[in-house]
Amino acid sequence: MYNLIRVEFFKLRKNRSFWTFLLALSVLSLAYPLLYYFDHRSNGEPQITGAEFLTTFISSNAYIIKFGVAILAGFFISNEYSTGVMKTIASSGNTRGRLFAAKLIVFAVGAMAISLVFPIVSTVEVTLLSGFGHLPEGSTTLFIPRALGLTLLYTAGYAAIGALFTVILTDSGKTIGFSMIFFLMIDTVLAGIGSKIFFFSNLYDYSIFKLVSDIGKPSIDSGDWPALLLVPLLTIAVSGVLGILVFHRKEIK
């Protein structure tokens, strides 16, 4: 298993799409705060601080997580079906469960790296431009590690779902397109159905799609922590098991 993970990390390091996306996201993360900086400066408004930027825009990072998972799933995993790499590794003697688990672990790590670019790069830049300032009232010094830690956990949850889509669809274009549409529409669909059927309302309330918005809260009640932690962990476990089952039955050409 260790060797399989090493091989997957090697492929991730050599994946041009991964580094291109990281570079593009880094550039956008630098450019986005500058728009606020020069806009506030030209209007004579007080500059937004690093702490204010992080707490205001950390929830918006969910969109980057969704797009990052969709794009990386297509170019890192699904692309191996069309190039014949997947057929080669599937016949290497390792069980398909171990192969999928290794891919999922490395894929999740890659997605996690993508998820941290925007909050870290942008917050550092804003801090250099106008200072860090003060965290919002009600939050503690643990806000930053808590927010980043939850970001990593929920990104892993999204990655597990994305990895499941790759073994179902196999084609990189279909994986990227379907994943983007799914991640962007699932909130609206579940919320709409939930307004008529209580079960779906409850399902949406306790899904990573809804709870990901709680990452940026200044403070989290102790009673909310179990769901906040267990939901992404269960999502990873269920999606991982389903992915392994589908991969076992998949005919790889």
Secondary structure, DSSP 8 states (H G I E B T S, - for coil): -HHHHHHHHHHHHT-HHHHHHHHHHHHHHHHHHHHHHHHHHHHT-----HHHHHHHHTTTHHHHHHHHHHHHIIIIIIHHHHHTHHHHHHTSSS-HHHHHHHHHHHHHHHHHHHHHHHHHHHHHHHHHHH------TT--TTHHHHHHHHHHHHHHHHHHHHHHHHHHH--HHHHHHHHHHHHHHHHHHHHHHHTT-HHHHHHHHTSHHHHGGGTT-S---GGGHHHHHHHHHHHHHHHHHHHHHHHHH----
